[in-house]
């Protein structure tokens, strides 16, 4: 399985554009709050480089014309999710976004659940029957924040259970927090 992360978080990197992601994600519902604006500005000023770095890492895994499926796990913060989906869709003409095939029957706060996160996400994750109509050989899981790898692991396991064929899984994240 190929994978990459653009930044491993550390206190020294907290003032970088990528270093702001974890803070912004935790405060996603209050992006209009004036105290959040400076953090958002730092992130958005670095967005061109972040996008370029993300796509360059993906090009190490997939050719621009290659067909593959991708998903971004259900998130409490669509701000980053939507950007990642847009980057992939715009750069890889034959990439098929299957993110909409996944929902949660109850919102899961991965950070707060700790050791129970994997079990809770596994129970909560609902996969649309529309996904079964696809022949998935290659799947890229694009997550914004990687903490313990729970989201990627759960999605990978649940998808593999649905298909008899071997699927080539890859993943990429913006930031790793642990």
C-alpha positions in Angstrom: 0.0 0.0 0.0 1.4 3.4 -1.1 0.9 6.3 1.2 2.1 9.8 2.0 1.5 12.6 4.5 2.6 16.2 3.8 3.5 17.2 7.3 4.1 15.5 10.6 2.8 18.0 13.2 5.2 19.3 15.8 5.2 22.5 17.9 7.9 23.9 15.5 5.5 23.5 12.6 2.5 25.0 14.3 2.9 28.3 12.5 3.1 26.8 9.0 0.0 26.6 6.8 -0.1 22.8 7.3 0.4 23.2 11.0 -2.8 25.2 11.2 -5.0 22.4 9.8 -5.5 20.5 13.1 -6.4 23.7 14.9 -8.8 24.8 12.1 -10.4 21.4 11.9 -11.1 21.4 15.7 -12.7 24.9 15.3 -14.4 24.2 11.9 -17.8 25.3 13.0 -16.5 28.8 13.9 -14.6 29.8 10.8 -16.5 33.1 10.8 -15.2 33.8 14.3 -12.8 36.8 14.1 -10.2 35.0 16.3 -10.1 32.1 13.8 -9.5 34.3 10.8 -5.7 34.7 11.2 -5.2 31.0 11.3 -7.4 30.5 8.2 -5.4 33.3 6.4 -2.1 31.5 7.1 -3.6 28.2 5.7 -5.1 29.8 2.6 -1.9 31.7 1.9 -0.1 28.3 1.7 -2.9 26.6 -0.2 -1.2 26.7 -3.6 1.9 25.0 -2.3 -0.1 22.5 -0.3 -2.2 21.6 -3.4 0.9 21.3 -5.5 2.7 19.1 -3.0 -0.4 16.9 -2.6 -0.9 16.3 -6.3 2.9 15.7 -6.8 2.7 13.0 -4.2 -0.3 11.5 -5.9 1.5 11.5 -9.2 4.1 9.1 -7.6 1.2 6.7 -7.2 -1.0 7.3 -10.2 -0.5 8.5 -13.8 -2.6 11.5 -14.7 -4.7 9.4 -17.2 -4.9 6.4 -15.0 -8.4 5.2 -13.8 -8.8 4.8 -10.0 -11.4 5.4 -7.4 -11.0 7.7 -4.5 -12.9 8.7 -1.4 -12.5 11.2 1.4 -13.9 9.8 4.7 -17.0 11.4 6.2 -15.8 14.4 8.2 -17.2 16.9 10.6 -15.3 19.6 8.6 -16.1 19.7 4.9 -13.8 22.6 4.3 -10.7 20.4 3.9 -12.6 17.5 2.4 -14.0 19.5 -0.4 -10.6 21.0 -1.3 -9.0 17.6 -1.5 -11.8 16.2 -3.6 -11.5 19.2 -6.0 -7.8 18.9 -6.3 -8.0 15.2 -7.2 -10.9 15.6 -9.6 -9.3 18.5 -11.4 -5.9 16.9 -11.9 -6.8 13.2 -12.6 -9.4 13.1 -15.4 -10.2 9.4 -14.8 -10.5 9.5 -11.0 -13.9 8.4 -9.8 -15.1 10.0 -6.5 -17.1 7.5 -4.5 -17.2 9.6 -1.3 -20.9 10.1 -1.6 -21.4 6.3 -1.2 -20.4 6.6 2.5 -22.4 8.0 5.4 -22.5 7.6 9.1 -25.7 6.7 10.9 -24.4 8.8 13.8 -21.6 11.4 13.8 -18.4 10.0 15.1 -15.9 12.3 16.8 -12.7 10.2 16.2 -10.5 12.3 18.4 -12.7 12.1 21.5 -13.5 8.4 21.2 -9.9 7.3 21.5 -9.6 3.5 21.7 -13.4 3.1 21.0 -13.1 5.0 17.7 -12.5 2.0 15.5 -15.4 0.0 16.8 -17.8 3.0 16.8 -16.9 4.0 13.2 -17.2 0.4 12.0 -20.7 0.2 13.4 -21.7 3.7 12.2 -20.3 3.6 8.7 -23.0 2.9 6.0 -22.0 2.0 2.5 -24.5 2.7 -0.3 -25.5 -0.3 -2.5 -24.4 1.9 -5.5 -20.8 1.1 -4.6 -21.3 -2.6 -5.3 -22.1 -1.9 -9.0 -18.5 -0.7 -9.5 -15.4 -2.7 -10.3 -12.8 -1.3 -8.0 -9.2 -2.3 -8.6 -7.4 0.8 -7.3 -8.7 3.0 -4.4 -7.1 6.1 -3.0 -8.3 7.2 0.5 -7.7 10.9 1.0 -7.9 12.0 4.6 -7.1 15.4 5.9 -5.8 14.6 9.4 -4.1 11.3 10.3 -3.9 10.6 13.9 -4.0 6.8 14.5 -5.1 5.7 11.0 -8.5 4.5 12.3 -10.5 6.1 9.5 -8.3 4.7 6.8 -8.2 1.2 8.4 -12.0 1.0 8.8 -12.8 2.2 5.3 -10.3 -0.2 3.8 -11.6 -3.2 5.8 -15.3 -2.4 5.1 -14.6 -1.9 1.3 -12.5 -5.1 1.0 -15.4 -7.1 2.7 -17.7 -6.0 -0.2 -15.5 -7.1 -3.0 -14.1 -10.5 -3.9 -11.3 -9.0 -6.0 -8.0 -7.8 -4.7 -8.0 -4.0 -4.4 -4.8 -1.9 -4.5 -5.3 0.6 -1.7 -3.3 3.8 -1.3 -3.8 6.8 0.9 -2.6 10.3 1.5 -3.1 12.9 4.2 -2.4 16.5 4.7 -1.1 16.2 8.3 -0.2 13.5 10.8 -0.7 14.5 14.4 0.9 11.7 16.3 
